[in-house]
Amino acid sequence: MWETVRLGDVANLYQPKTITKKEMTDDGEYPVYGANGVIGNFHSYNHEEPQLVIGCRGSCGEVNVTHGKCWITGNAMVIQPNEAVLKEYLRYFLLQRHITSAVISGTAQPQITRKSLAPIELPLPPLAEQQRIVAKLDAAFAEIDRAIGSAEATRTQVQSLELGAVKATFDKFSEHLEYVQLDTLCTKITDGVHKKPVYQKSGIPFLKINNLTEGNGISFEKTSFISEIDHQEFIKRTHPEKGDILITKDGTIGIVRQIETDREFSIFVSLALVKPTDKKNSNYLTHVLRSAYCQNQLSPSGAALKHIYLKDLRRLIIPISTDAINAEIVGELNEVEEQIRRIKESLNSKTQQLTAVKSAILAQELQPPESEAA
């Protein structure tokens, strides 16, 4: 018979001792688990057996099972079920995001506490039924993960196809092209202010990475504001103007946006500003910088770069020709971008659908049959 129990009544919940990043060592023998999996290595361990853990600070709700001897930090909650509950059954239960998201508190620093986690109600079948459910979910998830892996492999292939298509476009006009460094086509390539300004409720918009990642253009919806005095000081070095180009250079790198507004604003250090000498080239440069040809220079295939240095940005090799040829190239690059966009949207949709199937299977399997429902 199924029964409903509280998590705290069938599992020991606790946060182990935390160690700092400075205490971790590259040559440490044992992995260190934080809120979202392995975060480093350490010379000692505080757990010998695999443990079920859930992120309780920062990446709240992320569920993992540790492997062998390891150190688990206080950013993860250890959940040790008693003999009535299979660890894998409990892991699948906690993978249901609506279960864990309901117990997350805090906004500036989200957290899950033992107090909030313990009262969670767990539908608990007999051990034999738990084993059957785990085996069924293992098989279903393995099949879904293979399909997701196939979609991700296709995504990698698409990136290669995009680079090939862009290269073919430039090869087509090779007789008319000159290859030059980006800085030879600009009056200035710089970045935004290097210090965090004093924000205000209103004033001059102060743009950061999120203003370039939300939508296809430059978004002023979720923006910070600075004073007119600060803005005037900041634009002495970096003055964004209509026809200039912004590029994200920290964290999410290589997002390119052309400034198409006369609105005054300043930018943070995470954004680079490219000021074309001839604003007639702005549209062309935006497309070329956005293309796989330049993106591959900024972040070579396989590299996990999180920062673009201005010196490297200035050295980008740009193919350029007459206004007429440039216009033809833009037309062909637009076609490539549109084709790649449709393929990526299809892959994203497939991945989302497969993830939704996982959620549906969990919801179906982790509830008692109608004959035993309360």
N, C-alpha and C positions, 0 to 999 in steps of 0.2 A: 504494500500500500504506500502511496505517496503521502508525504506530510509536508507541512510548511514550518520551517525553522528559521530562527534568526542567525545570521552569519556569526555573530559573536558567541553564540551558544555551541557552535560546532567547529569553531576554528580559533586558534590562538593568533591574535593580531598584535604586532608590535613593530616599532621602528628601531633598527639597530643604531649603533654609534656611527656618527658621520666622520669621514676623514676629508681633509681639504685637497684641492687639486695639487697644491704644492707638496703634499705628502706622498702623492702617487709617483711611481717611477716607471720609466719606459721599459726597464729590464725586470720589472716585477713579475713574479711567477704566477700570481693569481689575478684573475679579472676582477674589476670593481664595477658593481652594478649601481646605477643611479636611478632616476625617475623614468628613464626611457631606454633601459638596456645598459650595455657595457660602455663605460666612460673612461676607462683607463686600466692601469695595473698597479698591484701593490705587493709588498714583500711578505705579507701575512694574509690570513683569511679569518673570517668570523663565522662561516658556515661550511660544513663538510658535505652535506647532501643537497641535491637540487631543491630549490625553494620556489614557491609561487609568490610573486611580488607584484605590487601595483604602485605606479607612480603616485606619490602623495604631495609633491611640491613641484611647481613648474609644469611639467608634462603630466598633469593629473589624469588618472584613469588608464594609463598605458599598462598593459598586462604582459608580464614575461615570466618564463620559468628559467631559473639560473641553471648553470651546468657545473657539477662537481664542486670542488673547493673554490670558494670565492669570498670577496668582501662585499657586503650589501650595505649601502649607506642609508642614512636617515631620510633621504629623499624618496625612499621606497618603503612601502609597508609590507612586511612579511606576513603571509597568510598561511598558517599551518593547520590544515583540516584534521579533525580527529578520524578515528578508524571507520566512522559511518559515512565519510565523504571521500570520494576519489579526487585526487588533486586535479586531474585532467577535466573531470566533470565541473569542478568549481572554476577552473580556468575558462572553460567555454561559457559558463554562466556570467562571469565578469567581463567577457568580451562584448557583451551587450551594452552599447554605449549609453543607452537611456538609464541603465541601472547605476553606473558609476557617475554619470554627469549629474544625477539628482543629489549626490552627496558632496559635490564640490562646493566649497565656500571660498569667499575672498575674491576680490577683483584685481587689485594691483599684484597680488601674489596668491594665485589659486592654490588651494590645498585640500587634501582629504585627511581627516583625522580618524583615529580609532573610534571616537565617540560617534562620528557620523556614519562610519562603515559598519559597526557592530549591529545596528538594528535592521540592516537590509534583510528582507524576507527571501529565503531560498527555497524553491520547490524541490523537495528531496525524495527521490524514489529509492527503492531497495538497491543494494550494491549491484546485483545482477543486472538490473535495469540501467543503472548508471554506466556499467561496462558496455551494454548494448548501444546506448546513446553515444558514448565516447567513440566507439568503433565506427558507428555510422557517420558521425561528424568528422572524424579523422579522414575517412574515405572521401566524403563530399568536399571537404576543404582542400584536400590534396589535389583533387580534380580541378577545382576552381582556381587554385594557386597556379596550376600548370597553364590554365587558360590566360590568367593575368600575366604570367611570365612570358607567354607567347606574344601577348599584346605589347609588352615592354620591349621584347626583342624586335618586334616590328617597328616600334618607335625609334629604336637605334638605327635600324635600316633606313627609315625615312630621313633621318638626319644626314646619312651618307648620300641618299638620293638627292636631297635638297642641295647639298654642297656640289654634287655632280652637275645638277641642272643649272646652278648659278655659274659654275665654271664654264659650262657649255655656252651660256649667254655671253660671257665676256670673250670666250674664244671666237665666237661668231663675229665679234666686232674688233678682233685683235689688231687688224691692220690700222684701225683708227684710234687705238687707245694708247695713252701714255700712263705709265705707272709711277706715282709720286707718293711721298710721305704726306700724311694728313696735315701736318703742321705747315706745309708749303701752301696749302689752300686756305689757311685761316690766319686771322690777325691775333687770335689768342685761343689757347686750350688750357683751361684751369679748372679748379673745383671750388666748392662753396666754402663758407666760413668754417673754421676748424674748432670753434668753441660753441658750446650750447648757449644760445641766446636766452634772454629773459622773455618768456612768452606773455602775451596779453590776450584778453578776451576778444579783441578786435584790433584791426590795424592793417599792416602790410602782410600778405601771405608769405609764409616761410615753408618752402617745399622740401620734402624728403622723399625717400624711395617709394613709400606707399602712394604718393601722388602720381607716380608714373606706372605703378603696377595695377591700379584699379581702372580697368577699361583700356581703350585703345589710344587715348590721347593723354593730355595732362589734366588731372582731376584737381579741382579746387574744393571738392565736397568736404573731405576730412582733412582740414589743414590747420596748422598752427599759425599764430600771428605774432608779429614783432612791431616795435615802435617805428615811426618814421625816422627818428634819429638813428636807430641801429641800422635800418635799411640803407640810409644814405652813407653810413660808414662802410657797410658790407659791399656796396656796389662800386666803391672806389677800386676794388680788386676784381670783383666778379659781378658783372651787370648783365643779367639775362634780358634779351630783347627779342622782338618779333623777328623770325628768320634764323635765330640761333638754334642750336641743337643741344638737348640734354641727354646724358647717358648715365645710367646707374653704374657705380664703380665699387660699391662695397656690398657684401652679402649676396643679394640677387643682382648679378652683374650683367651688363650688356643690353639692358632695355633702352631703346632709342626713341626719343620723342622730339619732334620739331615744335618750336614755340610758334603758335599761330594766333597769339593774342597780344594786344598792346598793354595788357594789365601789368602793373608793376609787381614784382615779387623778388624775394631773395632765395638762395638755396643753401642747403647744408653740405658738409664735406662729402657725404655719400653720393653726391651728384657731380658729374663733370659737365662743364660748359664748353661747347665748341662754337666759335664765332667765325663763320665762313667770310673770307675776304669779299667774295661776290655773292650776295644773297640770292642771286638767280640759281646758284648751285645748291641751295639749302635742301630743296626737295630731292635732288639727285643724291646728295651726300647722305641724307636720312635713309634712303632706300639701300644704298650701298653699305652703310654702317649696320643696317638691320639685316643685311643678307648673310647667308652662311659663309660667304667669302671672307668677310671681316669678322664675323662672330667666331670663326675658327681661329683667326689670328689672336682674338682677345682671350679665348678659352679653348685651347687645342683639345681635340677629341680625347677623352679619357682623363683630362686634367680636372682636378677638383679645386679650381681657383675660387677664392672668395674676395678678391681685391684686384682692381685694375690700377696700375701705376700710371700717372700722367705721362711719364717718359715713354711708356709703351704705347699709350694712346696716341701720342704725337707721332710715333714711328709707324703707325698703321700704313700699310701700302694700299693706295686707292687708285683704281683704274679710272681714267677720266678722258673725255674727248670734247667735241664741239657740243653746243647746246642741242642741236638736232639729234646727234648720236646719243647723247645723254638721255634725251626724252625717249628714244626707242628702247634703250636699256631699261629705263624705269618701267615702261610698259611691259616688257618681258619679265622683269623681276616681280611686278605685281601679279602676273599670271602664275609664276612659281609660288609666290607667297599664298595665293588663294588656294591653289591645289594642295599645298602642304597643310594649310589651315584646315581644310575639309577633312583630310586624312587624320590629322591630330584630333579633331573634334570627334570623329568616328571612334578612334582608339580610346579617347577619354570617356565617351559614352559607354563603350563596351566595358571598360574597367569599372565604371560606376555601377553598371547593371550587375556585374559579377559580384561586386561588394555588397550590393543590395540583396542578391541571392543568399549570400552568407548570412546576412541579418535575418532574412526570412526563415532560413533553415534553423537558425538558433532559436528564434521565437517559437517555431513549430515543435521542435524536439524538446525544448526545456520547459514544457508545461505539462501538467498531468492530463491524462485522457479525460474526456468528458464524464466518463463513468465514475472517475475518482475526484473530479473537481469539487471544491467545497461549495 
